[in-house]
């Protein structure tokens, strides 16, 4: 069963494989300068931050055993606000 949340991915027999997959995804995005982690200024709550979501996929062998775990981090674009950042496109993938 594929985890639906980051917390679920930390549990279970494949937690170590998923942790390696998450780290590989983060390393890849960071090394390609795809994103930058920023903190919201403490006195400016008006800025909308596009929050991330982890998406997990498990690929299995024909016998049902786990071949590999894949992790992707995506932006929650539905948090964009019309008139502020609505015309912007956010994608975590390096072109």
RAQUI-V720620 format. One record per pair of residues at least 12 apart in sequence whose C-alpha atoms are under 8 Angstrom apart, sorted by the first residue. I is the first residue (numbers start at 1). J is the second residue. If there is no record, write none. Layout:
BEGIN
((I;J) (I;J))
END
This chain:
BEGIN
((1;58) (2;56) (2;57) (2;58) (3;56) (4;55) (4;56) (5;54) (5;55) (6;54) (17;68) (17;69) (18;69) (18;70) (18;71) (21;69) (21;70) (21;71) (22;70) (22;71) (22;72) (25;71) (25;72) (25;73) (29;92) (29;93) (29;94) (32;94) (34;92) (34;93) (34;94) (35;92) (48;79) (48;80) (48;81) (49;79) (50;75) (50;76) (50;77) (50;79) (50;80) (51;75) (51;76) (51;79) (52;73) (52;74) (52;75) (52;76) (53;73) (53;74) (53;75) (53;76) (54;71) (54;72) (54;73) (54;74) (55;71) (55;72) (55;73) (55;74) (56;69) (56;70) (56;71) (56;72) (57;69) (57;70) (57;71) (58;70) (73;92) (74;91) (74;92) (75;90) (75;91) (75;92) (77;90))
END
